[in-house]
Amino acid sequence: MAKFTKEMREKYTVLIPSMLDFHMQLFKGIFTQVGFKAEIMTNEGEDVVSEGLKYVHNDICYPALLVIGQCIDNLKKREKTDDVAILISQTGGGCRASNYKFLLKKALKAAGYDYVPILTFNFSELHKVPEIGIKYSDLFKVLQAVFYGDMLMYLNNKTRSYEIVPGSSKELTLKWIDILMKQFSQNRGISFKDFKKNTAAIAKDFDELPVNITQKPKVGVVGEIYIKYAALGNNHLEELLVDLGAEICVPGLMGFIYYCLYNFTFDYKLYKKGWLMAIVSKILIKYSNKREKNIIDAIKNTKYEPMKNFSHTLELCEGILDHGTKMGEGWLLTSEMVELVQTDYENIICAQPFGCLPNHICGKGVMKKIKQMYPFANIVAIDYDPSATKVNQENRIKLMLSIARENLSKKNK
């Protein structure tokens, strides 16, 4: 397997699997700004699943199958493949996503692309960042992009179900992505001064977007990180819910990053190991809290209710799961479901890959307890895998929305 070198940065195109549409464009802007030629893969369809099934064993989780299938499918449809590399992220820890690199390496070799270099990035191996030519200071730029992406995704979801002009919310979101990418290319938009100015302007633009707010079922989407965010993985779940007349809320990516950072501090607290990462995590948490507060304050100046800060989310799993439960999405998944119920998103879809044990325990396994605590909670687990039919998934979602409308009618009486 070829190794990616710093000399390849200018010549090679780095292919990145799709996940979060808005965030990925911002990440691309950051990678371009630091000297990479990046391309977000957008290929979807049966070919992706077919290639995944061909080169990945069906017992491996569905996200791995899709990510690897998308990579192989993309390579097969390119005229030239000797100047491309693939970047994949890994969660680290016990999740099977930690094995993506080795699964992809095996698949590339079997498909005849063993000369394609693989770059990996995960929270467990931050010390390896310089090996791929990224400075530690660049990580703060990526972190800024996550915050911008979360804010745009949140406000887009707040407005898209009520927009008077169809598509105007997405158009405004894409406008701001273009503005931010241009700023990134000029090394702007990163400082706290620029960040504060941008977030205030974003909030103002969305507040002025023409909307007709009516009463609709509110649906929260949680689950395994890839299936929750990737339209390829969840069969365009967000679009389906909006088309069916719901307002949606998808917790931001920063929540998962907070979760990873806090886990380092919990490891030190529980097991007295990893003191250095615990210290670094506390610094990053403090850095992030300032920006999170800025976003919340900006949205408070609009007609829309802002998201809660993560220090609030952190405690919501108490009495249900311990913070030592950190496989996959762990305690974060439980906390997000409780927070959604508490903020009037009582209808929740837990999107999970079939066979993902951590997701079933921390999601499906705690639903009964959450429903006991919050009787109005209307939670449904939707499994996604190659054999799951889209029709069956949509029927279960429609049934959940039917119950949501009944509950809404009861509340109005």
C-alpha positions as a Markdown table, in Angstrom:
| # | Residue | x | y | z |
|---|---|---|---|---|
| 1 | Met | 0.0 | 0.0 | 0.0 |
| 2 | Ala | 1.4 | 3.4 | -1.1 |
| 3 | Lys | 2.1 | 5.9 | 1.7 |
| 4 | Phe | 1.0 | 9.5 | 1.3 |
| 5 | Thr | 3.9 | 12.0 | 1.4 |
| 6 | Lys | 4.0 | 15.7 | 1.8 |
| 7 | Glu | 5.3 | 16.0 | -1.8 |
| 8 | Met | 2.0 | 14.5 | -3.0 |
| 9 | Arg | -0.1 | 17.3 | -1.6 |
| 10 | Glu | 0.0 | 19.6 | -4.6 |
| 11 | Lys | -0.2 | 16.8 | -7.2 |
| 12 | Tyr | -2.8 | 14.4 | -5.7 |
| 13 | Thr | -6.5 | 14.9 | -5.4 |
| 14 | Val | -7.7 | 13.7 | -1.9 |
| 15 | Leu | -11.1 | 12.0 | -2.1 |
| 16 | Ile | -13.3 | 12.4 | 1.0 |
| 17 | Pro | -16.4 | 10.3 | 1.5 |
| 18 | Ser | -19.6 | 12.3 | 1.9 |
| 19 | Met | -21.5 | 12.7 | 5.2 |
| 20 | Leu | -22.6 | 16.2 | 6.2 |
| 21 | Asp | -23.4 | 18.2 | 3.1 |
| 22 | Phe | -22.8 | 21.7 | 4.5 |
| 23 | His | -19.9 | 20.8 | 6.8 |
| 24 | Met | -18.0 | 18.8 | 4.1 |
| 25 | Gln | -18.0 | 21.9 | 1.8 |
| 26 | Leu | -16.4 | 23.9 | 4.6 |
| 27 | Phe | -13.9 | 21.1 | 5.3 |
| 28 | Lys | -13.0 | 21.2 | 1.7 |
| 29 | Gly | -12.3 | 24.9 | 1.9 |
| 30 | Ile | -10.0 | 24.3 | 4.9 |
| 31 | Phe | -8.1 | 21.5 | 3.1 |
| 32 | Thr | -7.7 | 23.7 | 0.0 |
| 33 | Gln | -6.5 | 26.6 | 2.2 |
| 34 | Val | -3.8 | 24.4 | 3.8 |
| 35 | Gly | -2.5 | 23.1 | 0.4 |
| 36 | Phe | -4.6 | 20.0 | -0.5 |
| 37 | Lys | -6.6 | 19.4 | -3.6 |
| 38 | Ala | -9.8 | 18.0 | -2.0 |
| 39 | Glu | -12.9 | 16.5 | -3.6 |
| 40 | Ile | -16.0 | 15.4 | -1.8 |
| 41 | Met | -17.4 | 12.2 | -3.3 |
| 42 | Thr | -21.1 | 12.5 | -4.2 |
| 43 | Asn | -21.7 | 9.2 | -6.0 |
| 44 | Glu | -24.7 | 7.3 | -4.7 |
| 45 | Gly | -27.1 | 4.6 | -5.8 |
| 46 | Glu | -27.1 | 0.8 | -6.2 |
| 47 | Asp | -23.5 | 0.8 | -7.5 |
| 48 | Val | -22.2 | 2.0 | -4.2 |
| 49 | Val | -24.0 | -0.7 | -2.2 |
| 50 | Ser | -23.0 | -3.3 | -4.8 |
| 51 | Glu | -19.3 | -2.4 | -4.6 |
| 52 | Gly | -19.5 | -2.4 | -0.8 |
| 53 | Leu | -21.0 | -5.9 | -0.7 |
| 54 | Lys | -18.5 | -7.1 | -3.2 |
| 55 | Tyr | -15.4 | -6.1 | -1.2 |
| 56 | Val | -16.7 | -6.0 | 2.4 |
| 57 | His | -18.2 | -8.9 | 4.4 |
| 58 | Asn | -21.9 | -8.4 | 5.2 |
| 59 | Asp | -21.2 | -8.8 | 8.9 |
| 60 | Ile | -19.3 | -5.5 | 8.9 |
| 61 | Cys | -21.4 | -2.5 | 9.8 |
| 62 | Tyr | -23.4 | -0.8 | 7.1 |
| 63 | Pro | -21.5 | 2.6 | 7.3 |
| 64 | Ala | -18.2 | 0.7 | 6.6 |
| 65 | Leu | -19.8 | -1.0 | 3.6 |
| 66 | Leu | -21.1 | 2.3 | 2.2 |
| 67 | Val | -17.9 | 4.3 | 2.7 |
| 68 | Ile | -15.7 | 1.6 | 1.1 |
| 69 | Gly | -18.3 | 1.0 | -1.6 |
| 70 | Gln | -18.4 | 4.8 | -2.4 |
| 71 | Cys | -14.6 | 4.9 | -2.6 |
| 72 | Ile | -14.3 | 1.8 | -5.0 |
| 73 | Asp | -17.3 | 3.0 | -7.1 |
| 74 | Asn | -15.7 | 6.5 | -7.4 |
| 75 | Leu | -12.3 | 5.0 | -8.5 |
| 76 | Lys | -13.9 | 2.8 | -11.1 |
| 77 | Lys | -15.7 | 5.7 | -12.7 |
| 78 | Arg | -12.5 | 7.9 | -12.9 |
| 79 | Glu | -10.4 | 8.0 | -16.1 |
| 80 | Lys | -7.2 | 8.4 | -14.1 |
| 81 | Thr | -6.5 | 7.0 | -10.6 |
| 82 | Asp | -2.7 | 7.3 | -10.2 |
| 83 | Asp | -3.0 | 10.8 | -8.8 |
| 84 | Val | -5.7 | 10.3 | -6.1 |
| 85 | Ala | -5.6 | 9.5 | -2.4 |
| 86 | Ile | -8.4 | 8.7 | 0.0 |
| 87 | Leu | -9.0 | 10.4 | 3.4 |
| 88 | Ile | -11.2 | 8.7 | 5.9 |
| 89 | Ser | -12.0 | 9.6 | 9.5 |
| 90 | Gln | -12.1 | 7.0 | 12.3 |
| 91 | Thr | -13.8 | 7.2 | 15.7 |
| 92 | Gly | -11.1 | 5.3 | 17.6 |
| 93 | Gly | -12.0 | 3.0 | 20.5 |
| 94 | Gly | -14.1 | -0.1 | 20.2 |
| 95 | Cys | -16.3 | 1.0 | 17.3 |
| 96 | Arg | -15.8 | -1.0 | 14.1 |
| 97 | Ala | -15.1 | 2.3 | 12.4 |
| 98 | Ser | -11.6 | 2.0 | 13.9 |
| 99 | Asn | -11.0 | -0.7 | 11.3 |
| 100 | Tyr | -12.1 | 1.3 | 8.3 |
| 101 | Lys | -8.5 | 1.8 | 7.2 |
| 102 | Phe | -7.7 | -1.9 | 7.2 |
| 103 | Leu | -11.0 | -2.8 | 5.5 |
| 104 | Leu | -10.4 | -0.1 | 2.8 |
| 105 | Lys | -6.8 | -1.2 | 2.4 |
| 106 | Lys | -8.0 | -4.8 | 1.8 |
| 107 | Ala | -10.8 | -3.7 | -0.6 |
| 108 | Leu | -8.4 | -1.5 | -2.6 |
| 109 | Lys | -6.0 | -4.4 | -3.0 |
| 110 | Ala | -8.7 | -6.8 | -4.1 |
| 111 | Ala | -10.1 | -4.2 | -6.6 |
| 112 | Gly | -6.6 | -3.5 | -8.1 |
| 113 | Tyr | -6.1 | -0.1 | -6.5 |
| 114 | Asp | -3.4 | -1.0 | -3.9 |
| 115 | Tyr | -1.3 | 2.0 | -5.2 |
| 116 | Val | -3.9 | 4.5 | -3.9 |
| 117 | Pro | -2.6 | 6.1 | -0.6 |
| 118 | Ile | -5.0 | 6.2 | 2.4 |
| 119 | Leu | -5.0 | 9.1 | 4.9 |
| 120 | Thr | -6.7 | 8.6 | 8.2 |
| 121 | Phe | -7.7 | 11.0 | 10.9 |
| 122 | Asn | -9.1 | 10.2 | 14.3 |
| 123 | Phe | -9.1 | 11.6 | 17.8 |
| 124 | Ser | -7.0 | 8.7 | 19.2 |
| 125 | Glu | -4.1 | 9.5 | 16.9 |
| 126 | Leu | -3.9 | 13.3 | 16.9 |
| 127 | His | -0.1 | 12.9 | 17.4 |
| 128 | Lys | 0.1 | 11.6 | 13.8 |
| 129 | Val | -1.5 | 14.7 | 12.2 |
| 130 | Pro | 1.9 | 16.2 | 11.1 |
| 131 | Glu | 2.6 | 13.0 | 9.1 |
| 132 | Ile | 0.1 | 14.0 | 6.5 |
| 133 | Gly | 1.3 | 17.6 | 6.3 |
| 134 | Ile | -1.3 | 19.2 | 8.5 |
| 135 | Lys | -0.2 | 21.5 | 11.3 |
| 136 | Tyr | -1.8 | 21.3 | 14.8 |
| 137 | Ser | -3.0 | 24.9 | 14.2 |
| 138 | Asp | -5.0 | 23.7 | 11.2 |
| 139 | Leu | -7.1 | 21.6 | 13.6 |
| 140 | Phe | -8.5 | 24.8 | 15.0 |
| 141 | Lys | -9.6 | 25.8 | 11.5 |
| 142 | Val | -11.4 | 22.5 | 11.2 |
| 143 | Leu | -13.0 | 23.1 | 14.5 |
| 144 | Gln | -14.2 | 26.5 | 13.4 |
| 145 | Ala | -15.7 | 24.9 | 10.3 |
| 146 | Val | -17.6 | 22.5 | 12.5 |
| 147 | Phe | -19.1 | 25.3 | 14.4 |
| 148 | Tyr | -20.1 | 27.2 | 11.3 |
| 149 | Gly | -21.6 | 24.0 | 9.8 |
| 150 | Asp | -23.6 | 23.2 | 12.9 |
| 151 | Met | -25.0 | 26.7 | 13.0 |
| 152 | Leu | -26.0 | 26.7 | 9.3 |
| 153 | Met | -27.5 | 23.2 | 9.6 |
| 154 | Tyr | -29.5 | 24.2 | 12.7 |
| 155 | Leu | -30.9 | 27.3 | 11.2 |
| 156 | Asn | -31.6 | 25.6 | 7.9 |
| 157 | Asn | -33.6 | 23.0 | 9.7 |
| 158 | Lys | -35.4 | 25.7 | 11.7 |
| 159 | Thr | -36.6 | 27.4 | 8.5 |
| 160 | Arg | -36.8 | 24.9 | 5.7 |
| 161 | Ser | -40.2 | 23.5 | 6.7 |
| 162 | Tyr | -41.7 | 27.0 | 6.9 |
| 163 | Glu | -40.1 | 28.9 | 4.0 |
| 164 | Ile | -42.4 | 30.8 | 1.8 |
| 165 | Val | -40.2 | 30.6 | -1.2 |
| 166 | Pro | -39.3 | 26.9 | -1.8 |
| 167 | Gly | -35.5 | 26.3 | -1.6 |
| 168 | Ser | -34.8 | 29.8 | -0.1 |
| 169 | Ser | -33.4 | 28.3 | 3.1 |
| 170 | Lys | -30.9 | 26.1 | 1.4 |
| 171 | Glu | -30.0 | 28.9 | -1.0 |
| 172 | Leu | -29.2 | 31.1 | 1.9 |
| 173 | Thr | -27.1 | 28.3 | 3.5 |
| 174 | Leu | -25.1 | 27.8 | 0.4 |
| 175 | Lys | -24.6 | 31.5 | 0.0 |
| 176 | Trp | -23.0 | 31.5 | 3.5 |
| 177 | Ile | -20.9 | 28.5 | 2.7 |
| 178 | Asp | -19.5 | 30.3 | -0.4 |
| 179 | Ile | -18.8 | 33.4 | 1.8 |
| 180 | Leu | -17.0 | 31.3 | 4.4 |
| 181 | Met | -15.0 | 29.3 | 1.9 |
| 182 | Lys | -13.8 | 32.6 | 0.3 |
| 183 | Gln | -12.8 | 33.8 | 3.7 |
| 184 | Phe | -10.9 | 30.6 | 4.5 |
| 185 | Ser | -9.0 | 31.0 | 1.2 |
| 186 | Gln | -7.9 | 34.4 | 2.4 |
| 187 | Asn | -7.1 | 33.1 | 5.9 |
| 188 | Arg | -10.0 | 35.0 | 7.4 |
| 189 | Gly | -13.1 | 33.9 | 9.3 |
| 190 | Ile | -11.0 | 32.0 | 11.8 |
| 191 | Ser | -10.3 | 34.5 | 14.5 |
| 192 | Phe | -12.8 | 35.0 | 17.3 |
| 193 | Lys | -13.5 | 38.6 | 16.0 |
| 194 | Asp | -14.3 | 37.3 | 12.6 |
| 195 | Phe | -16.3 | 34.4 | 14.0 |
| 196 | Lys | -18.4 | 36.7 | 16.2 |
| 197 | Lys | -19.1 | 39.0 | 13.2 |
| 198 | Asn | -20.0 | 36.0 | 10.9 |
| 199 | Thr | -22.3 | 34.3 | 13.4 |
| 200 | Ala | -24.2 | 37.5 | 14.0 |
| 201 | Ala | -24.6 | 38.1 | 10.3 |
| 202 | Ile | -25.7 | 34.5 | 9.7 |
| 203 | Ala | -28.3 | 34.7 | 12.5 |
| 204 | Lys | -29.6 | 38.0 | 11.1 |
| 205 | Asp | -30.0 | 36.7 | 7.5 |
| 206 | Phe | -32.0 | 33.6 | 8.7 |
| 207 | Asp | -34.1 | 35.8 | 10.9 |
| 208 | Glu | -35.0 | 37.9 | 7.9 |
| 209 | Leu | -35.8 | 34.9 | 5.7 |
| 210 | Pro | -39.6 | 35.0 | 4.8 |
| 211 | Val | -41.3 | 32.1 | 6.6 |
| 212 | Asn | -44.8 | 31.1 | 7.6 |
| 213 | Ile | -44.5 | 29.3 | 10.9 |
| 214 | Thr | -47.4 | 27.0 | 11.5 |
| 215 | Gln | -47.8 | 24.1 | 13.9 |
| 216 | Lys | -46.1 | 21.0 | 12.7 |
| 217 | Pro | -44.8 | 17.8 | 14.3 |
| 218 | Lys | -41.3 | 18.3 | 15.5 |
| 219 | Val | -39.0 | 15.3 | 14.8 |
| 220 | Gly | -35.4 | 14.8 | 16.2 |
| 221 | Val | -32.9 | 12.6 | 14.4 |
| 222 | Val | -30.3 | 10.8 | 16.4 |
| 223 | Gly | -28.3 | 7.6 | 16.0 |
| 224 | Glu | -25.0 | 6.2 | 14.8 |
| 225 | Ile | -22.9 | 9.2 | 13.5 |
| 226 | Tyr | -22.7 | 8.2 | 9.8 |
| 227 | Ile | -26.3 | 7.0 | 9.4 |
| 228 | Lys | -27.6 | 10.0 | 11.3 |
| 229 | Tyr | -25.9 | 12.5 | 9.0 |
| 230 | Ala | -25.2 | 10.9 | 5.6 |
| 231 | Ala | -28.1 | 11.0 | 3.1 |
| 232 | Leu | -26.4 | 8.0 | 1.4 |
| 233 | Gly | -26.8 | 6.0 | 4.6 |
| 234 | Asn | -30.3 | 7.1 | 5.7 |
| 235 | Asn | -32.0 | 7.2 | 2.3 |
| 236 | His | -32.3 | 11.0 | 2.5 |
| 237 | Leu | -34.2 | 10.9 | 5.8 |
| 238 | Glu | -34.2 | 14.7 | 6.3 |
| 239 | Glu | -35.7 | 15.4 | 2.9 |
| 240 | Leu | -38.3 | 12.7 | 3.5 |
| 241 | Leu | -39.4 | 14.2 | 6.9 |
| 242 | Val | -39.7 | 17.7 | 5.5 |
| 243 | Asp | -41.7 | 16.4 | 2.5 |
| 244 | Leu | -44.0 | 14.7 | 5.0 |
| 245 | Gly | -44.7 | 18.0 | 6.8 |
| 246 | Ala | -42.4 | 17.8 | 9.8 |
| 247 | Glu | -39.9 | 20.2 | 11.4 |
| 248 | Ile | -36.6 | 18.5 | 12.0 |
| 249 | Cys | -33.7 | 18.9 | 14.4 |
| 250 | Val | -30.4 | 17.0 | 14.0 |
| 251 | Pro | -27.9 | 17.5 | 16.8 |
| 252 | Gly | -24.7 | 19.1 | 15.5 |
| 253 | Leu | -21.4 | 17.4 | 14.9 |
| 254 | Met | -19.8 | 19.5 | 17.6 |
| 255 | Gly | -21.7 | 17.4 | 20.1 |
| 256 | Phe | -19.8 | 14.3 | 19.0 |
| 257 | Ile | -16.5 | 16.2 | 19.3 |
| 258 | Tyr | -17.4 | 17.4 | 22.8 |
| 259 | Tyr | -18.3 | 13.7 | 23.6 |
| 260 | Cys | -14.8 | 12.5 | 22.4 |
| 261 | Leu | -13.1 | 15.3 | 24.4 |
| 262 | Tyr | -15.0 | 14.7 | 27.6 |
| 263 | Asn | -14.3 | 10.9 | 27.3 |
| 264 | Phe | -10.6 | 11.6 | 27.7 |
| 265 | Thr | -11.3 | 13.5 | 30.9 |
| 266 | Phe | -13.6 | 10.7 | 32.1 |
| 267 | Asp | -10.9 | 8.1 | 31.4 |
| 268 | Tyr | -8.5 | 10.0 | 33.6 |
| 269 | Lys | -11.1 | 10.5 | 36.3 |
| 270 | Leu | -12.1 | 6.8 | 36.3 |
| 271 | Tyr | -8.9 | 5.0 | 35.5 |
| 272 | Lys | -6.1 | 7.5 | 36.2 |
| 273 | Lys | -4.7 | 7.1 | 32.7 |
| 274 | Gly | -4.2 | 9.5 | 29.7 |
| 275 | Trp | -3.4 | 12.6 | 31.8 |
| 276 | Leu | -1.9 | 14.5 | 28.8 |
| 277 | Met | -5.0 | 14.0 | 26.6 |
| 278 | Ala | -7.2 | 14.9 | 29.5 |
| 279 | Ile | -5.3 | 18.3 | 29.9 |
| 280 | Val | -5.4 | 18.9 | 26.1 |
| 281 | Ser | -9.2 | 18.1 | 26.1 |
| 282 | Lys | -9.9 | 20.5 | 28.8 |
| 283 | Ile | -8.1 | 23.3 | 26.9 |
| 284 | Leu | -10.1 | 22.4 | 23.7 |
| 285 | Ile | -13.4 | 22.3 | 25.7 |
| 286 | Lys | -12.7 | 25.8 | 27.1 |
| 287 | Tyr | -11.8 | 27.0 | 23.6 |
| 288 | Ser | -15.0 | 25.5 | 22.2 |
| 289 | Asn | -17.3 | 26.7 | 25.0 |
| 290 | Lys | -16.5 | 30.3 | 24.0 |
| 291 | Arg | -17.6 | 29.8 | 20.4 |
| 292 | Glu | -20.6 | 27.7 | 21.4 |
| 293 | Lys | -21.8 | 30.5 | 23.6 |
| 294 | Asn | -21.3 | 33.0 | 20.8 |
| 295 | Ile | -23.5 | 31.0 | 18.5 |
| 296 | Ile | -26.2 | 30.6 | 21.1 |
| 297 | Asp | -26.2 | 34.3 | 21.9 |
| 298 | Ala | -26.4 | 35.2 | 18.1 |
| 299 | Ile | -29.5 | 32.9 | 17.7 |
| 300 | Lys | -31.1 | 34.4 | 20.8 |
| 301 | Asn | -31.4 | 37.7 | 18.8 |
| 302 | Thr | -33.7 | 35.9 | 16.3 |
| 303 | Lys | -37.2 | 34.5 | 16.5 |
| 304 | Tyr | -35.8 | 31.0 | 16.8 |
| 305 | Glu | -35.0 | 29.1 | 20.0 |
| 306 | Pro | -31.3 | 28.4 | 20.2 |
| 307 | Met | -29.7 | 25.0 | 20.9 |
| 308 | Lys | -28.7 | 24.2 | 24.4 |
| 309 | Asn | -25.0 | 24.3 | 25.4 |
| 310 | Phe | -23.2 | 21.0 | 25.7 |
| 311 | Ser | -22.6 | 21.4 | 29.5 |
| 312 | His | -26.4 | 21.0 | 29.8 |
| 313 | Thr | -26.5 | 18.0 | 27.4 |
| 314 | Leu | -23.7 | 16.3 | 29.3 |
| 315 | Glu | -25.7 | 15.7 | 32.4 |
| 316 | Leu | -28.9 | 14.4 | 30.8 |
| 317 | Cys | -27.9 | 10.8 | 30.7 |
| 318 | Glu | -27.8 | 10.7 | 34.5 |
| 319 | Gly | -30.0 | 8.0 | 35.9 |
| 320 | Ile | -30.0 | 6.2 | 32.6 |
| 321 | Leu | -26.4 | 5.6 | 31.5 |
| 322 | Asp | -23.1 | 6.3 | 33.1 |
| 323 | His | -20.4 | 8.4 | 31.4 |
| 324 | Gly | -18.2 | 5.3 | 31.3 |
| 325 | Thr | -20.5 | 4.0 | 28.5 |
| 326 | Lys | -18.5 | 5.3 | 25.6 |
| 327 | Met | -18.5 | 2.7 | 22.8 |
| 328 | Gly | -19.8 | 4.1 | 19.6 |
| 329 | Glu | -22.0 | 7.1 | 20.4 |
| 330 | Gly | -22.4 | 5.9 | 24.0 |
| 331 | Trp | -23.9 | 8.2 | 26.6 |
| 332 | Leu | -24.1 | 11.0 | 24.0 |
| 333 | Leu | -26.9 | 9.2 | 22.1 |
| 334 | Thr | -29.0 | 8.9 | 25.3 |
| 335 | Ser | -28.3 | 12.5 | 26.3 |
| 336 | Glu | -29.3 | 13.7 | 22.8 |
| 337 | Met | -32.7 | 11.9 | 23.0 |
| 338 | Val | -33.5 | 13.3 | 26.4 |
| 339 | Glu | -32.5 | 16.8 | 25.3 |
| 340 | Leu | -34.7 | 16.5 | 22.2 |
| 341 | Val | -37.7 | 15.5 | 24.3 |
| 342 | Gln | -37.1 | 18.3 | 26.7 |
| 343 | Thr | -37.0 | 20.9 | 23.9 |
| 344 | Asp | -40.4 | 19.8 | 22.4 |
| 345 | Tyr | -38.9 | 17.4 | 19.8 |
| 346 | Glu | -40.8 | 14.5 | 21.4 |
| 347 | Asn | -40.8 | 12.5 | 18.2 |
| 348 | Ile | -37.5 | 10.9 | 17.7 |
| 349 | Ile | -36.0 | 8.7 | 15.0 |
| 350 | Cys | -33.0 | 6.6 | 16.1 |
| 351 | Ala | -31.2 | 5.8 | 12.9 |
| 352 | Gln | -29.0 | 2.8 | 13.4 |
| 353 | Pro | -27.1 | 0.3 | 11.2 |
| 354 | Phe | -28.3 | -3.2 | 11.7 |
| 355 | Gly | -25.9 | -5.1 | 14.0 |
| 356 | Cys | -24.3 | -2.0 | 15.6 |
| 357 | Leu | -24.2 | -3.2 | 19.2 |
| 358 | Pro | -23.2 | 0.1 | 20.8 |
| 359 | Asn | -26.1 | 1.9 | 19.0 |
| 360 | His | -28.6 | -0.7 | 20.0 |
| 361 | Ile | -27.6 | -0.6 | 23.7 |
| 362 | Cys | -27.3 | 3.2 | 24.0 |
| 363 | Gly | -30.2 | 4.0 | 21.7 |
| 364 | Lys | -32.8 | 1.2 | 21.4 |
| 365 | Gly | -31.9 | -0.2 | 24.8 |
| 366 | Val | -32.8 | 3.0 | 26.7 |
| 367 | Met | -36.0 | 3.9 | 24.9 |
| 368 | Lys | -38.2 | 2.2 | 27.5 |
| 369 | Lys | -36.6 | 4.1 | 30.3 |
| 370 | Ile | -36.9 | 7.5 | 28.4 |
| 371 | Lys | -40.6 | 6.7 | 27.7 |
| 372 | Gln | -41.2 | 6.0 | 31.4 |
| 373 | Met | -39.6 | 9.4 | 32.3 |
| 374 | Tyr | -41.4 | 11.3 | 29.4 |
| 375 | Pro | -44.7 | 9.6 | 28.6 |
| 376 | Phe | -45.2 | 11.8 | 25.5 |
| 377 | Ala | -42.0 | 10.6 | 24.0 |
| 378 | Asn | -42.6 | 9.0 | 20.6 |
| 379 | Ile | -39.4 | 7.2 | 19.7 |
| 380 | Val | -38.8 | 4.7 | 16.8 |
| 381 | Ala | -35.7 | 2.9 | 15.9 |
| 382 | Ile | -35.1 | 2.5 | 12.1 |
| 383 | Asp | -32.5 | -0.1 | 11.0 |
| 384 | Tyr | -30.5 | 0.6 | 7.8 |
| 385 | Asp | -28.6 | -2.2 | 6.0 |
| 386 | Pro | -28.3 | -3.5 | 2.5 |
| 387 | Ser | -31.3 | -5.8 | 2.9 |
| 388 | Ala | -33.6 | -3.3 | 4.6 |
| 389 | Thr | -36.3 | -2.1 | 2.1 |
| 390 | Lys | -36.8 | 1.7 | 1.7 |
| 391 | Val | -40.6 | 1.2 | 1.6 |
| 392 | Asn | -40.6 | -0.5 | 5.0 |
| 393 | Gln | -38.5 | 2.2 | 6.5 |
| 394 | Glu | -40.8 | 4.9 | 5.2 |
| 395 | Asn | -43.9 | 3.2 | 6.4 |
| 396 | Arg | -42.5 | 3.0 | 9.9 |
| 397 | Ile | -41.6 | 6.7 | 9.7 |
| 398 | Lys | -45.1 | 7.6 | 8.5 |
| 399 | Leu | -46.6 | 5.6 | 11.4 |
| 400 | Met | -44.5 | 7.6 | 13.8 |
| 401 | Leu | -45.6 | 10.8 | 12.3 |
| 402 | Ser | -49.2 | 9.7 | 12.5 |
| 403 | Ile | -48.8 | 9.2 | 16.2 |
| 404 | Ala | -47.0 | 12.5 | 16.4 |
| 405 | Arg | -50.0 | 14.3 | 14.9 |
| 406 | Glu | -52.4 | 12.6 | 17.2 |
| 407 | Asn | -50.3 | 13.7 | 20.2 |
| 408 | Leu | -50.2 | 17.2 | 18.9 |
| 409 | Ser | -54.0 | 17.3 | 18.6 |
| 410 | Lys | -54.4 | 16.0 | 22.2 |
| 411 | Lys | -52.1 | 18.8 | 23.4 |
| 412 | Asn | -54.2 | 21.4 | 21.6 |
| 413 | Lys | -57.4 | 20.3 | 23.3 |
